[in-house]
Amino acid sequence: MLLAMLVAFGLGTLTHAQDNKPADAAAPAATADAAAPAADAAPAAEEPKLDTGSTAWMITATVLVIMMAVPGLALFYGGLVRTKNMLSILMQVFVTFSMLSVLWAVLGYSLAFSEGNAIFGGMGKAFLSGVTPDSLQGVIPEYVFLTFQLTFASITPALIVGGFAERIKFSAVLWFMALWMLLVYAPIAHMVWGGGYLGTLGAKDFAGGTVVHINAGIAALVGCIVLGKRIGYGREAMPPHSLTMTMIGASLLWVGWFGFNVGSELAVDGVAGLVLVNTQVATAAAVLGWMFIEWMVKGKPSMLGAASGAIAGLVAITPACGFIGPMGSIILGLIAGVVCFWAVTGLKRMFGYDDSLDVFGVHGVGGIIGAILTGVLMSSDLGGVGYAEGVTMGTQLWNQIVAVLVTIVWCGVVSLILYKIIDMVIGLRVTEDKEREGLDITEHGETAYHA
């Protein structure tokens, strides 16, 4: 009921703004001098042209984001779980990424990037209707653009599995991810990047702070609460089984993230260079911020903390990377490292939820920090690119807060509904015996390691 009301509200009140130029707008005004030369007429708008350099880079960026998911995210998550659940987490990431790649081509791309209303795109490009090798998105082929966006749509749901790792049915994962991508990811992507409400409002999200990270973090938080805690959580030790593997995964994510962020410029230009340096220095600063606060609080700096700090910095800089300067990026990274450390320790302990791999604490909280501080740090006085004409810091900050709140509410409500429906139909959680034995054997019939 609530979902239907939200959709109806969007359809009825927030129609997608379109730039409909009057048919005679380009016609020269009539004058007494009928013999005026044609050169005096307004020049026709230049047709967009394919840029081979930008196209080559975007293909590379797309492959880098694929590397982020498999193997990067899979190994990062795989090292964090217990040995008996290693293959299950690899399987969840691997198959989620594969399934949603297909679903994006069939429906997701159209719902996010075709003409629609303020919340949903339409069905004009379902099954990639009308997309040809000659159609362009800016200066790159549309096929390249939609594949680049496919990687975002496929890795975002894969992030969620860390929230309920080690206790969910594989079949439930597949059903939830498919529905979530269509009903949560695609609408938020349309609202931010596809001409919908948040983009029209003026909210800034360069590469996915709201669309990817807050979205995934909130869905993971709702999921871990709905499923409940793992058996023995808080009473039994549940250490990562391979921090070496986690460090390898984090490093692959760091490298691949340059495709994620720099690729979001969709061209090879000066802004792409700005995004490059911002992504690097923010991430490095977050590693240091997390490490030093952990050192102060716990007495020793850890490899897990350094790797987690890197991900926190990458998350926080994602929405801001094309709008702020390098010094602002360092400040943002330091803040993200410290606050995300608190989120996965103090905040998590305070509320007692079992977010297995700290998806909310790193992606959710880091995304919120990055999205909101974008509105501050993009000020030209702080080294950023500055605001649009007539926009003040207060206005931009409010737009960022609205974008964060809309994402949290839409994702939280729709995710909760999906979890409840799937739980009623097929059940979300494995039995206690299966959970104790481990999901590798009970769900997939194999083990990661042999004695």
C-alpha positions as CSV (number, residue, x, y, z in Angstrom):
1,M,0.0,0.0,0.0
2,L,2.8,2.4,1.0
3,L,4.7,1.6,-2.1
4,A,1.7,2.2,-4.3
5,M,1.1,5.6,-2.6
6,L,4.7,6.6,-3.2
7,V,4.5,5.7,-6.9
8,A,1.2,7.4,-7.3
9,F,2.6,10.5,-5.7
10,G,5.5,10.5,-8.1
11,L,3.4,10.0,-11.1
12,G,0.9,12.6,-10.2
13,T,3.0,15.5,-8.9
14,L,6.6,15.2,-10.0
15,T,6.4,14.9,-13.8
16,H,9.7,14.7,-15.7
17,A,10.7,18.1,-17.0
18,Q,11.4,18.2,-20.8
19,D,13.1,20.7,-22.9
20,N,10.5,21.2,-25.7
21,K,11.8,24.0,-27.9
22,P,9.1,25.7,-30.0
23,A,9.2,24.6,-33.7
24,D,9.9,28.1,-34.9
25,A,12.5,28.9,-32.3
26,A,15.4,28.6,-34.7
27,A,13.7,30.5,-37.5
28,P,15.2,33.9,-38.3
29,A,12.9,36.8,-37.6
30,A,11.3,38.5,-40.7
31,T,13.0,41.7,-41.7
32,A,12.5,44.4,-44.4
33,D,15.7,43.2,-46.0
34,A,14.5,40.1,-47.8
35,A,17.9,39.8,-49.5
36,A,19.8,39.3,-46.3
37,P,22.5,36.6,-46.8
38,A,22.0,33.2,-45.4
39,A,25.1,33.7,-43.3
40,D,23.1,36.0,-41.1
41,A,20.7,33.2,-40.0
42,A,21.3,31.6,-36.7
43,P,23.7,28.6,-37.1
44,A,22.2,25.1,-36.7
45,A,23.1,23.2,-33.5
46,E,26.1,21.0,-34.1
47,E,25.4,17.3,-34.1
48,P,27.2,15.3,-31.4
49,K,30.1,13.3,-32.8
50,L,31.8,10.2,-31.6
51,D,35.0,10.8,-29.7
52,T,37.3,7.8,-30.1
53,G,39.5,8.7,-27.2
54,S,36.6,9.0,-24.8
55,T,35.1,5.8,-26.2
56,A,38.3,3.8,-25.6
57,W,38.6,5.2,-22.1
58,M,34.9,4.3,-21.3
59,I,35.4,0.7,-22.5
60,T,38.4,0.5,-20.2
61,A,36.5,2.1,-17.3
62,T,33.7,-0.4,-17.8
63,V,36.1,-3.3,-17.5
64,L,37.7,-1.8,-14.4
65,V,34.2,-1.7,-12.7
66,I,33.6,-5.4,-13.6
67,M,36.9,-6.1,-11.9
68,M,35.6,-4.4,-8.8
69,A,32.8,-6.9,-8.5
70,V,34.5,-10.1,-9.7
71,P,37.0,-10.6,-8.3
72,G,37.4,-7.5,-6.1
73,L,34.2,-7.4,-4.0
74,A,33.9,-11.2,-4.0
75,L,37.4,-11.6,-2.5
76,F,37.0,-8.7,-0.1
77,Y,33.8,-10.2,1.3
78,G,35.0,-13.8,1.0
79,G,38.0,-13.1,3.3
80,L,35.7,-11.5,6.0
81,V,33.4,-14.5,6.5
82,R,34.1,-17.8,8.3
83,T,35.6,-20.7,6.3
84,K,32.4,-22.6,6.2
85,N,30.7,-19.7,4.3
86,M,33.5,-18.7,2.0
87,L,32.0,-20.1,-1.2
88,S,28.5,-19.0,-0.4
89,I,29.5,-15.4,-0.4
90,L,31.5,-15.8,-3.6
91,M,28.5,-17.4,-5.2
92,Q,26.1,-14.7,-4.1
93,V,28.3,-11.9,-5.5
94,F,29.2,-13.8,-8.7
95,V,25.7,-14.8,-9.6
96,T,24.0,-11.6,-8.5
97,F,26.4,-9.7,-10.8
98,S,25.6,-12.1,-13.7
99,M,21.9,-12.1,-13.2
100,L,21.5,-8.4,-13.0
101,S,23.6,-7.8,-16.0
102,V,21.0,-9.6,-18.1
103,L,18.1,-7.9,-16.2
104,W,19.6,-4.5,-16.8
105,A,19.6,-5.1,-20.6
106,V,16.0,-6.4,-20.6
107,L,14.3,-3.8,-18.3
108,G,16.6,-1.9,-16.0
109,Y,18.3,0.4,-18.5
110,S,14.9,1.6,-19.8
111,L,13.5,2.1,-16.3
112,A,16.5,4.2,-15.3
113,F,17.4,6.1,-18.4
114,S,14.5,6.4,-20.8
115,E,12.0,9.2,-20.8
116,G,9.4,8.8,-18.1
117,N,8.2,10.7,-15.0
118,A,10.0,12.1,-12.0
119,I,10.5,8.7,-10.4
120,F,10.5,6.0,-13.1
121,G,11.8,5.9,-16.6
122,G,9.5,4.5,-19.2
123,M,9.6,1.3,-21.3
124,G,10.8,2.9,-24.5
125,K,14.1,1.2,-24.3
126,A,13.0,-2.2,-22.8
127,F,15.0,-5.0,-24.4
128,L,17.3,-2.2,-25.7
129,S,14.7,-1.2,-28.2
130,G,16.1,1.6,-30.5
131,V,19.7,1.3,-29.3
132,T,22.0,0.8,-32.3
133,P,25.7,0.8,-32.9
134,D,25.3,4.4,-34.3
135,S,23.3,5.8,-31.4
136,L,25.3,8.1,-29.1
137,Q,25.2,9.1,-25.5
138,G,27.2,12.3,-25.5
139,V,30.4,11.5,-27.3
140,I,30.4,7.8,-26.8
141,P,28.3,5.0,-28.2
142,E,25.1,4.3,-26.3
143,Y,26.0,0.6,-26.1
144,V,29.2,1.6,-24.2
145,F,27.2,4.0,-21.9
146,L,24.5,1.4,-21.1
147,T,27.2,-1.3,-20.4
148,F,29.0,1.1,-18.1
149,Q,25.8,1.8,-16.2
150,L,25.1,-2.0,-16.2
151,T,28.2,-2.5,-14.0
152,F,26.9,0.0,-11.5
153,A,23.4,-1.6,-11.4
154,S,25.0,-5.0,-11.0
155,I,27.6,-4.3,-8.3
156,T,25.3,-2.2,-6.1
157,P,22.9,-5.1,-5.2
158,A,26.0,-7.3,-4.7
159,L,27.2,-4.9,-2.0
160,I,24.0,-5.7,0.0
161,V,24.9,-9.4,0.5
162,G,27.4,-8.4,3.2
163,G,24.7,-7.2,5.5
164,F,23.0,-10.6,5.8
165,A,26.0,-12.9,5.1
166,E,26.2,-16.4,6.6
167,R,22.5,-16.9,7.2
168,I,20.3,-16.3,4.1
169,K,19.0,-18.7,1.5
170,F,20.6,-18.5,-1.9
171,S,17.1,-18.5,-3.6
172,A,16.0,-15.6,-1.4
173,V,19.1,-13.7,-2.5
174,L,18.3,-14.1,-6.2
175,W,14.6,-13.1,-5.8
176,F,15.4,-10.1,-3.6
177,M,18.2,-8.8,-5.9
178,A,16.1,-9.0,-9.1
179,L,13.2,-7.1,-7.6
180,W,15.4,-4.7,-5.7
181,M,17.2,-3.6,-8.8
182,L,14.0,-2.9,-10.7
183,L,12.1,-1.2,-7.8
184,V,14.8,0.5,-5.9
185,Y,18.0,0.9,-7.9
186,A,16.4,1.9,-11.2
187,P,14.1,4.6,-9.7
188,I,16.9,6.2,-7.6
189,A,19.2,6.1,-10.7
190,H,16.4,7.7,-12.7
191,M,15.7,10.4,-10.1
192,V,19.4,11.3,-9.9
193,W,20.9,10.7,-13.3
194,G,18.0,10.0,-15.7
195,G,16.2,13.3,-15.6
196,G,14.0,12.7,-12.6
197,Y,13.2,14.5,-9.4
198,L,16.5,14.8,-7.6
199,G,18.5,15.8,-10.7
200,T,16.0,18.4,-11.5
201,L,16.1,19.7,-7.9
202,G,19.8,20.3,-8.3
203,A,21.2,17.5,-6.1
204,K,24.8,16.6,-7.0
205,D,26.0,13.0,-7.2
206,F,28.9,12.5,-9.5
207,A,29.3,8.7,-9.4
208,G,26.8,7.2,-7.0
209,G,26.8,8.3,-3.4
210,T,23.0,8.1,-3.2
211,V,22.4,5.7,-6.1
212,V,25.0,3.1,-5.1
213,H,26.2,3.5,-1.6
214,I,23.4,4.9,0.5
215,N,21.0,2.6,-1.4
216,A,23.1,-0.5,-0.7
217,G,23.8,0.5,2.9
218,I,20.1,1.0,3.8
219,A,19.0,-2.2,2.1
220,A,21.7,-4.1,4.0
221,L,20.7,-2.5,7.3
222,V,17.0,-3.4,6.8
223,G,17.9,-6.9,5.7
224,C,20.1,-7.7,8.6
225,I,17.4,-6.5,11.0
226,V,14.6,-8.5,9.3
227,L,16.7,-11.7,9.2
228,G,18.0,-11.3,12.7
229,K,21.4,-12.0,14.2
230,R,23.6,-14.9,13.3
231,I,23.5,-17.8,15.7
232,G,26.1,-17.1,18.4
233,Y,26.5,-13.4,17.5
234,G,27.9,-11.6,20.5
235,R,28.7,-14.8,22.3
236,E,31.0,-16.6,19.9
237,A,34.1,-15.3,18.1
238,M,33.5,-14.8,14.4
239,P,36.8,-13.5,13.0
240,P,37.5,-13.1,9.3
241,H,39.0,-16.3,8.0
242,S,41.5,-14.6,5.6
243,L,42.6,-11.0,5.9
244,T,45.1,-11.6,3.2
245,M,42.2,-12.3,0.8
246,T,40.4,-9.2,2.1
247,M,43.4,-7.0,1.5
248,I,43.7,-8.3,-2.1
249,G,40.0,-7.6,-2.6
250,A,40.3,-4.1,-1.2
251,S,43.2,-3.4,-3.4
252,L,41.3,-4.5,-6.5
253,L,38.4,-2.3,-5.4
254,W,40.7,0.6,-5.0
255,V,42.2,0.2,-8.5
256,G,38.8,-0.5,-10.1
257,W,37.2,2.5,-8.5
258,F,39.1,4.8,-10.9
259,G,36.9,3.3,-13.6
260,F,33.9,3.8,-11.3
261,N,34.6,7.5,-10.6
262,V,36.7,8.8,-13.5
263,G,34.5,6.9,-15.9
264,S,31.4,8.8,-14.7
265,E,32.6,11.9,-16.5
266,L,31.9,10.0,-19.7
267,A,34.7,11.8,-21.5
268,V,38.4,12.4,-21.4
269,D,38.9,16.0,-20.2
270,G,40.1,18.1,-17.3
271,V,37.3,17.1,-15.0
272,A,38.4,13.5,-15.4
273,G,41.8,14.5,-14.2
274,L,40.3,16.2,-11.2
275,V,38.3,13.1,-10.4
276,L,41.5,11.0,-10.7
277,V,43.4,13.0,-8.1
278,N,40.5,13.4,-5.8
279,T,39.7,9.7,-5.7
280,Q,43.4,8.8,-4.8
281,V,44.0,11.4,-2.1
282,A,40.6,11.0,-0.4
283,T,41.1,7.2,-0.2
284,A,44.6,7.5,1.1
285,A,43.5,10.1,3.7
286,A,40.7,7.8,4.9
287,V,43.2,4.9,5.4
288,L,45.2,7.2,7.6
289,G,42.1,8.5,9.4
290,W,40.8,5.1,10.2
291,M,44.2,3.7,11.2
292,F,45.1,6.5,13.6
293,I,41.7,6.6,15.4
294,E,41.8,2.8,15.7
295,W,45.4,3.0,17.0
296,M,44.2,5.5,19.6
297,V,41.1,3.6,20.7
298,K,42.3,0.0,20.5
299,G,46.1,0.4,21.0
300,K,47.1,-1.2,17.7
301,P,46.5,-0.4,14.0
302,S,45.1,-3.4,12.1
303,M,45.2,-4.5,8.4
304,L,41.4,-4.9,8.5
305,G,41.1,-1.3,9.7
306,A,43.3,0.0,6.9
307,A,41.4,-1.9,4.3
308,S,38.1,-0.7,5.7
309,G,39.4,2.8,5.8
310,A,40.2,2.6,2.1
311,I,36.7,1.5,1.2
312,A,35.2,4.3,3.4
313,G,37.3,6.9,1.6
314,L,36.3,5.5,-1.8
315,V,32.7,5.6,-0.8
316,A,32.7,9.1,0.5
317,I,34.5,10.6,-2.4
318,T,32.2,9.0,-5.0
319,P,29.4,11.6,-5.0
320,A,31.9,14.5,-4.6
321,C,34.8,13.6,-6.8
322,G,33.9,15.9,-9.8
323,F,32.8,18.8,-7.7
324,I,35.4,19.4,-5.0
325,G,39.1,20.1,-5.0
326,P,42.0,17.9,-3.9
327,M,42.4,19.6,-0.5
328,G,38.7,19.2,0.2
329,S,39.0,15.6,-0.8
330,I,41.7,15.0,1.8
331,I,39.5,16.6,4.4
332,L,36.5,14.4,3.3
333,G,38.6,11.3,3.4
334,L,39.9,11.9,6.9
335,I,36.3,12.6,8.2
336,A,35.0,9.5,6.5
337,G,37.7,7.3,8.0
338,V,37.0,8.5,11.5
339,V,33.2,8.5,11.3
340,C,32.9,5.1,9.6
341,F,35.2,3.6,12.2
342,W,32.8,4.9,14.9
343,A,29.8,3.6,12.8
344,V,31.1,0.0,12.7
345,T,32.1,0.0,16.4
346,G,30.1,2.4,18.6
347,L,27.0,2.8,16.5
348,K,26.7,-0.9,15.7
349,R,27.2,-1.8,19.4
350,M,24.7,0.9,20.5
351,F,21.8,-0.5,18.4
352,G,22.9,-4.2,18.4
353,Y,22.2,-5.1,14.8
354,D,24.2,-7.8,13.1
355,D,25.4,-6.2,9.8
356,S,27.8,-9.1,9.1
357,L,30.3,-7.2,6.9
358,D,29.5,-3.6,7.9
359,V,27.8,-2.6,4.7
360,F,25.7,0.1,6.4
361,G,28.6,1.3,8.6
362,V,30.9,1.8,5.6
363,H,28.7,2.2,2.5
364,G,25.6,3.7,4.1
365,V,27.4,6.1,6.5
366,G,30.2,6.9,4.1
367,G,27.8,7.6,1.4
368,I,25.8,10.0,3.6
369,I,28.9,11.8,4.6
370,G,30.1,12.2,1.1
371,A,26.7,13.3,-0.3
372,I,26.1,15.9,2.3
373,L,29.6,17.3,2.5
374,T,29.6,17.7,-1.3
375,G,27.2,20.6,-0.8
376,V,29.8,22.3,1.4
377,L,33.2,21.4,-0.1
378,M,32.2,22.2,-3.7
379,S,32.3,25.9,-2.7
380,S,34.9,27.8,-4.8
381,D,36.2,29.3,-1.5
382,L,37.1,25.8,-0.4
383,G,38.7,24.8,-3.7
384,G,35.7,23.3,-5.3
385,V,34.1,24.0,-8.7
386,G,31.6,26.4,-7.2
387,Y,27.8,26.6,-7.3
388,A,25.4,27.2,-10.2
389,E,24.3,30.8,-10.7
390,G,21.9,31.9,-8.0
391,V,22.7,28.8,-5.8
392,T,24.2,29.3,-2.3
393,M,26.0,26.9,0.0
394,G,22.8,26.7,2.1
395,T,20.7,25.9,-1.0
396,Q,23.0,23.2,-2.2
397,L,23.4,21.7,1.2
398,W,19.6,21.5,1.5
399,N,19.4,19.8,-1.9
400,Q,22.0,17.2,-0.8
401,I,20.1,16.5,2.4
402,V,16.8,16.1,0.4
403,A,18.6,13.6,-1.9
404,V,19.9,11.6,1.1
405,L,16.5,11.5,2.8
406,V,14.6,10.5,-0.4
407,T,17.1,7.7,-1.0
408,I,16.8,6.5,2.6
409,V,13.0,6.5,2.7
410,W,12.5,5.0,-0.8
411,C,15.1,2.3,-0.3
412,G,14.1,1.6,3.3
413,V,10.4,1.2,2.6
414,V,10.6,-0.7,-0.6
415,S,13.3,-3.0,0.7
416,L,11.3,-3.8,3.8
417,I,8.3,-4.7,1.7
418,L,10.4,-6.9,-0.6
419,Y,12.0,-8.8,2.3
420,K,8.6,-9.4,4.0
421,I,7.0,-10.7,0.7
422,I,9.9,-13.0,0.0
423,D,10.0,-14.3,3.6
424,M,6.3,-15.1,3.3
425,V,6.6,-16.9,0.0
426,I,9.9,-18.9,0.2
427,G,11.5,-17.8,3.5
428,L,14.6,-15.8,3.9
429,R,16.7,-17.6,6.4
430,V,18.2,-21.1,6.3
431,T,17.4,-23.5,9.2
432,E,19.5,-23.5,12.4
433,D,21.2,-26.8,11.5
434,K,22.2,-25.5,8.0
435,E,23.5,-22.3,9.5
436,R,25.6,-24.1,12.0
437,E,27.0,-26.5,9.4
438,G,27.8,-23.6,7.0
439,L,26.2,-22.4,3.7
440,D,29.0,-23.8,1.5
441,I,27.9,-27.4,2.1
442,T,24.2,-26.9,2.8
443,E,23.4,-24.5,0.0
444,H,26.0,-25.4,-2.7
445,G,27.3,-28.8,-1.8
446,E,31.0,-27.9,-1.8
447,T,33.7,-26.5,0.4
448,A,36.3,-23.8,-0.2
449,Y,39.2,-25.7,1.4
450,H,40.1,-29.4,1.8
451,A,42.1,-30.9,4.6
